């Protein structure tokens, strides 16, 4: 088994350009993590594409202004037919209009963000910032403004009617029509984007992409750090957003030590408190300078000021749980939205049930290992069921939806008695809370009947019953 781990590690390090090279591993790992952090920042930034579009549009305008269409050609037919004064007025009006349109669009975006934050979850704001259609629409507006404003420099105040780039002015008209289409598209997109169904569907799809990578290097029984292990403190405070155990393998192999992180992806760490533990095989074997490992952890473990969904499947679950809890609050009283959130979580948990979940363990060689703690299936299940069950225990439709989710998972993991036991425990909690919170006895009957049927089905999956 450890040989398989070594083969996987060697293949992964070869893909990263680390294995078999004389370049210090930290160079590669540092660049990789910084590139990963930069990509996440740029994807969640609303200004990157619009600013790039502005610069590109200025360059396009400069190139188009150099074109002089031949008389009688199709380009001459497309060229602006007015005077220089009319061209200046046109460019001025388009530039001013674009400023107004961008202000209105940004105002609508702020309203949409406030609505989603107040009604669903404040952790959904990042989804709107990452929304590519919003970024593209703002890019079109910014490009139109920059193109038209820069065009005023080519249409001078005293220019004669024949001496300005007519084709470039026609390009500004084309930008104006593109902006008009973008306004209509944006109105339609925003009206759909703030709908709860669209929000939860996007969270589901992004979470499934993360879940598909959760099964890498999983070992349910990782080695425990011995008593003589030393701790490596965190050099910054924040949330662990990414962890790449393969990037720590070369250093662990070089010094013959094992490394185990103390925080899972998505958990908060405080500067100066333990982030990892390292130990040698024997108690009396010397350990290298902890500062060497502190630098390596900076490269292999990403710490940010907020949780992201790069490697954190629980983030998507948390967003759906927040939506369900908000819907079940006395101020909203919308249990059907909570049921929808549970239905979307059922898809995520069905995908999780098909994968091995647990700590990530990478073996470098005999008794040298790198460990990244991670949630097991039961812990993910508890993250979902705990809050929703406590807030929605008094609503039979919510209880039935949760039992349906648990039943879906039970069918998928029917050959794994450990997970079946965790599902059965959650089902009993749902039934117990429903019996305590639901006031009408008749309303409890359906919940109790569905729960008993689920428990009988789980019992039938026991190995001794097969």
C-alpha positions in Angstrom: 0.0 0.0 0.0 2.8 2.4 0.9 4.5 1.5 -2.5 1.3 2.7 -4.2 1.5 5.9 -2.2 5.1 6.4 -3.2 4.2 5.9 -6.9 1.3 8.3 -6.6 3.5 10.9 -4.9 6.3 10.5 -7.5 3.8 10.9 -10.3 2.2 14.0 -8.7 5.6 15.6 -8.0 6.7 14.9 -11.6 3.6 16.7 -12.9 4.4 19.6 -10.6 8.0 19.7 -11.9 9.5 18.8 -8.5 10.6 15.2 -8.7 13.9 14.5 -10.4 15.1 18.1 -10.6 17.8 20.0 -8.8 15.8 23.1 -8.4 14.9 23.7 -4.7 11.3 22.5 -4.2 10.3 25.7 -2.4 10.7 27.6 -5.7 8.2 25.5 -7.4 5.8 25.2 -4.5 5.9 28.9 -3.7 5.1 29.8 -7.3 2.3 27.3 -7.4 0.6 28.5 -4.3 1.0 32.2 -5.2 -0.4 31.5 -8.7 -3.3 29.7 -7.1 -4.0 32.5 -4.7 -3.7 35.1 -7.5 -6.1 33.2 -9.7 -8.7 32.9 -6.9 -8.4 36.7 -6.2 -8.7 37.6 -9.9 -11.7 35.4 -10.4 -13.5 37.0 -7.4 -12.6 40.6 -8.4 -15.2 42.7 -10.2 -12.6 45.1 -11.7 -10.2 42.9 -13.5 -12.1 42.2 -16.7 -13.5 45.7 -17.0 -10.1 47.3 -16.7 -8.6 44.9 -19.2 -11.4 45.6 -21.6 -10.8 49.4 -21.2 -7.1 49.0 -22.1 -7.9 46.7 -25.0 -10.5 49.0 -26.4 -8.1 51.9 -26.4 -5.6 49.8 -28.3 -8.3 48.7 -30.8 -9.4 52.3 -31.3 -5.8 53.3 -32.0 -5.4 50.6 -34.6 -8.7 51.3 -36.2 -7.9 55.0 -36.4 -4.9 54.1 -38.6 -7.1 52.5 -41.2 -8.0 54.6 -44.2 -10.7 52.9 -46.3 -10.4 53.2 -50.1 -13.1 55.1 -51.9 -15.9 52.8 -53.0 -14.9 49.9 -50.7 -17.2 48.3 -48.2 -15.2 49.8 -45.4 -15.9 53.3 -46.9 -19.6 52.4 -46.8 -19.3 51.7 -43.0 -17.3 54.8 -42.2 -19.0 57.7 -40.4 -20.5 60.1 -42.9 -20.9 63.2 -40.7 -18.6 66.1 -40.0 -15.9 66.4 -37.4 -18.1 68.5 -35.2 -20.9 65.8 -35.4 -18.3 63.1 -34.6 -17.2 65.0 -31.5 -20.8 65.4 -30.3 -21.5 61.7 -30.9 -18.4 60.6 -29.0 -19.1 63.0 -26.1 -22.7 61.8 -25.8 -21.7 58.1 -25.9 -19.0 58.6 -23.2 -21.4 60.5 -20.9 -24.1 57.9 -21.4 -21.8 55.1 -20.5 -20.9 56.7 -17.2 -24.5 57.0 -16.3 -25.3 53.4 -17.4 -22.3 52.0 -15.4 -23.5 53.9 -12.3 -27.0 52.4 -12.7 -25.7 48.9 -13.3 -23.4 49.1 -10.2 -26.3 50.4 -8.2 -28.4 47.4 -9.3 -25.6 45.1 -8.4 -25.3 46.5 -4.9 -29.1 46.0 -4.4 -28.8 42.4 -5.6 -25.9 41.8 -3.2 -27.8 43.3 -0.3 -30.9 41.3 -1.1 -29.0 38.0 -1.3 -27.0 38.8 1.8 -30.0 39.7 3.9 -32.5 37.0 2.7 -30.2 34.1 2.0 -26.6 34.2 3.3 -23.8 36.8 3.6 -21.5 34.0 2.4 -23.1 34.2 -1.0 -21.6 37.6 -1.8 -18.5 36.0 -3.3 -20.7 34.1 -5.7 -22.0 37.3 -7.2 -18.5 38.8 -7.5 -17.4 35.7 -9.3 -20.3 35.8 -11.6 -18.8 36.0 -15.1 -21.8 37.5 -16.9 -21.7 40.5 -14.6 -18.0 41.0 -15.2 -18.5 40.8 -19.0 -21.3 43.3 -19.0 -19.2 45.8 -17.1 -16.4 45.1 -19.5 -18.5 46.0 -22.4 -19.5 49.3 -20.8 -16.0 50.1 -19.8 -14.7 49.3 -23.3 -17.3 51.5 -24.9 -16.5 54.4 -22.6 -12.7 54.1 -23.1 -13.0 53.7 -26.8 -15.3 56.7 -27.2 -13.4 58.9 -24.8 -10.0 58.1 -26.4 -11.6 58.8 -29.8 -12.0 62.5 -28.8 -8.2 62.9 -29.1 -8.4 61.9 -32.8 -11.2 64.3 -33.6 -9.6 67.7 -32.9 -11.5 70.9 -32.3 -10.3 72.5 -35.5 -10.2 69.4 -37.7 -11.6 69.6 -41.1 -14.5 67.4 -42.2 -12.2 65.0 -44.1 -9.2 64.7 -41.7 -10.6 62.5 -38.9 -10.7 58.7 -38.7 -14.3 58.1 -39.8 -14.1 54.3 -39.4 -13.0 54.6 -35.8 -16.1 56.8 -35.1 -18.3 54.1 -36.7 -16.7 51.6 -34.2 -18.0 53.8 -31.4 -21.5 53.4 -32.8 -21.0 49.6 -32.9 -19.9 49.7 -29.2 -23.0 51.7 -28.4 -25.3 49.0 -29.9 -23.3 46.3 -28.1 -23.8 48.2 -24.8 -27.5 48.5 -25.5 -27.7 44.7 -25.9 -25.6 44.3 -22.7 -28.1 46.4 -20.7 -31.0 44.2 -21.8 -29.0 41.1 -21.1 -28.0 42.4 -17.7 -31.5 43.2 -16.6 -32.6 39.6 -17.5 -29.5 38.1 -15.9 -29.9 40.0 -12.6 -33.6 39.1 -12.4 -32.7 35.4 -12.6 -29.5 35.6 -10.6 -31.3 36.8 -7.4 -33.8 33.9 -7.5 -33.2 31.4 -4.9 -33.3 28.5 -7.3 -30.5 30.0 -9.4 -28.4 30.8 -6.3 -28.7 27.3 -4.9 -28.1 25.6 -8.3 -24.8 27.5 -8.7 -23.7 26.5 -5.2 -24.6 22.9 -5.9 -22.6 22.8 -9.2 -19.5 24.5 -7.6 -19.6 22.2 -4.6 -19.8 19.1 -6.9 -16.6 20.3 -8.6 -14.9 20.4 -5.2 -16.3 17.0 -4.1 -14.9 15.3 -7.2 -11.4 16.0 -5.8 -12.0 15.0 -2.2 -11.0 11.3 -2.6 -7.3 11.9 -3.3 -4.8 10.2 -1.0 -7.5 9.4 1.7 -6.5 7.3 4.6 -9.1 6.8 7.4 -6.5 5.8 10.0 -3.5 8.1 9.6 -0.5 7.8 11.9 -0.8 9.8 15.1 2.0 12.3 16.0 4.1 10.8 18.9 4.6 12.7 22.2 8.0 14.0 21.1 6.6 15.8 18.1 7.2 19.5 18.0 4.8 22.2 16.8 5.2 24.7 14.0 3.2 27.9 14.7 1.2 29.7 12.1 2.8 32.9 10.8 -0.5 34.6 10.0 -4.1 34.5 11.1 -7.0 33.5 8.9 -8.8 30.6 7.3 -7.0 27.6 5.8 -8.1 27.8 2.2 -5.8 25.3 0.5 -3.4 22.6 1.6 -1.1 20.7 -0.8 0.6 17.8 1.1 2.6 16.8 -2.0 4.5 20.1 -1.8 5.8 19.1 1.7 7.0 15.7 0.6 10.4 16.7 -0.7 11.3 18.5 2.6 10.0 15.6 4.7 12.0 13.2 2.7 15.2 15.3 2.9 15.1 15.5 6.7 13.4 12.1 7.3 10.6 13.6 9.3 6.8 13.4 9.2 4.5 16.4 9.0 0.9 16.6 10.2 -1.2 19.8 9.9 -3.4 20.6 12.9 -6.1 22.5 11.0 -8.4 21.3 8.3 -9.2 23.3 5.2 -11.9 25.8 6.1 -10.9 26.1 9.8 -9.5 29.3 11.4 -5.9 29.5 12.7 -4.5 32.2 14.9 -1.0 33.5 14.4 1.4 31.9 16.9 -0.7 28.9 17.5 0.1 25.4 16.1 -0.4 24.9 12.4 1.5 21.7 12.1 3.5 19.1 14.0 6.7 17.4 12.9 8.5 14.4 14.3 11.2 11.9 13.5 10.9 8.2 13.6 12.8 7.8 16.9 12.6 9.9 20.0 16.3 10.6 20.1 16.7 11.5 16.4 17.6 15.2 15.9 15.0 17.5 14.3 16.0 20.3 11.8 15.4 24.0 12.5 11.6 24.6 12.7 12.1 27.8 10.7 12.8 25.7 7.6 9.4 24.0 7.9 7.7 27.4 8.7 8.7 28.6 5.2 7.6 25.4 3.6 4.2 25.7 5.2 3.8 29.2 3.9 4.2 27.7 0.4 2.1 24.6 0.8 -0.7 25.9 3.0 -2.8 28.9 1.9 -4.3 31.1 4.6 -6.8 33.8 3.7 -9.1 36.3 5.4 -12.2 34.4 4.3 -13.2 30.8 3.4 -13.2 29.9 -0.3 -14.4 26.9 -2.2 -11.1 25.9 -3.7 -10.7 22.8 -1.6 -13.5 23.3 0.9 -16.7 21.4 0.1 -18.1 22.3 3.5 -18.3 25.9 2.3 -21.0 25.1 -0.2 -22.9 23.1 2.4 -22.6 26.0 4.8 -24.1 28.4 2.2 -27.1 26.1 1.7 -27.5 25.5 5.4 -27.5 29.3 5.9 -30.2 29.7 3.3 -32.3 27.0 5.0 -31.9 28.5 8.4 -32.7 32.0 7.2 -35.9 30.6 5.6 -36.9 28.9 8.8 -36.4 32.0 10.9 -39.5 33.7 12.5 -38.8 36.8 10.3 -39.1 34.8 7.1 -41.2 31.7 7.7 -40.5 30.1 4.3 -40.1 26.3 4.9 -40.3 25.5 1.2 -37.1 27.4 0.6 -35.5 25.3 3.3 -36.8 22.1 1.6 -35.2 23.3 -1.7 -31.9 23.9 0.1 -32.1 20.3 1.5 -32.9 18.9 -2.0 -29.7 20.6 -3.4 -27.7 19.3 -0.4 -29.0 15.8 -1.2 -27.3 16.0 -4.6 -24.0 17.1 -2.9 -24.2 14.3 -0.3 -25.0 11.7 -2.9 -21.8 12.7 -4.7 -19.9 12.6 -1.4 -21.2 9.2 -0.5 -19.5 7.8 -3.7 -16.1 9.0 -2.6 -13.6 8.1 0.2 -13.6 11.0 2.7 -11.2 11.6 5.5 -7.6 12.7 6.2 -5.3 13.1 3.2 -2.1 11.0 3.7 0.9 11.1 1.4 3.7 8.6 2.1 7.1 9.8 1.1 9.0 6.6 2.1 8.9 4.1 5.0 7.6 5.9 8.1 7.8 9.3 6.5 4.4 10.8 5.9 2.6 14.1 5.3 -1.0 14.3 6.8 -3.7 16.9 6.1 -6.7 16.4 8.4 -10.1 16.5 6.6 -13.7 15.8 7.4 -15.2 12.4 7.2 -18.6 11.6 5.8 -20.3 11.7 9.2 -18.8 15.1 10.0 -20.1 16.5 6.7 -23.5 15.0 7.5 -23.4 16.5 11.0 -22.6 20.0 9.5 -25.8 19.8 7.4 -28.2 18.0 9.8 -27.3 19.8 13.0 -28.4 23.4 12.3 -31.2 22.6 9.9 -32.6 20.0 12.3 -32.6 22.3 15.3 -34.2 25.2 13.4 -36.7 23.2 11.4 -37.6 20.3 13.8 -41.1 21.8 14.3 -41.9 21.7 10.6 -42.9 18.2 9.2 -42.0 19.0 5.6 -38.5 19.9 6.6 -38.1 16.8 8.7 -39.4 14.6 5.8 -36.9 16.3 3.4 -34.0 15.6 5.7 -35.1 11.9 6.1 -35.3 11.7 2.3 -31.7 13.0 2.0 -30.6 10.5 4.5 -32.4 7.7 2.7 -30.7 8.7 -0.6 -27.3 8.5 1.1 -28.2 5.1 2.7 -28.9 3.6 -0.7 -25.5 4.7 -2.0 -23.5 3.6 1.0 -25.4 0.4 1.7 -22.2 -1.7 1.7 -20.5 0.6 4.2 -21.8 -0.1 7.7 -19.8 2.7 9.3 -21.6 5.3 7.2 -24.9 3.6 7.6 -24.6 3.8 11.3 -23.9 7.6 11.0 -27.0 8.0 8.8 -29.1 6.0 11.3 -27.9 8.2 14.2 -28.9 11.4 12.3 -32.3 9.8 11.4 -33.0 9.1 15.1 -32.1 12.6 16.0 -34.5 14.0 13.4 -37.3 11.8 14.7 -36.6 12.7 18.3 -36.5 16.4 17.6 -39.7 16.2 15.5 -41.6 14.3 18.3 -40.5 17.0 20.8 -41.1 20.1 18.7 -44.2 19.3 16.6 -47.3 20.2 18.6 -49.9 18.2 16.7 -49.7 14.4 17.2 -51.2 13.8 13.7 -48.3 15.8 12.1 -45.7 13.6 13.8 -47.2 10.4 12.3 -45.8 11.0 8.8 -42.3 11.8 10.2 -42.2 8.8 12.5 -43.4 6.5 9.7 -40.8 7.8 7.3 -38.1 7.6 9.9 -39.0 4.0 11.0 -39.0 2.9 7.3 -35.5 4.4 6.8 -34.2 2.7 10.0 -35.6 -0.7 8.9 -34.0 -0.3 5.5 -30.7 0.5 7.1 -31.0 -2.5 9.4 -31.6 -4.7 6.3 -28.3 -3.6 4.9 -26.3 -5.0 7.9 -23.8 -7.7 6.8 -25.3 -10.3 9.0 -28.7 -9.6 7.5 -27.4 -10.2 4.0 
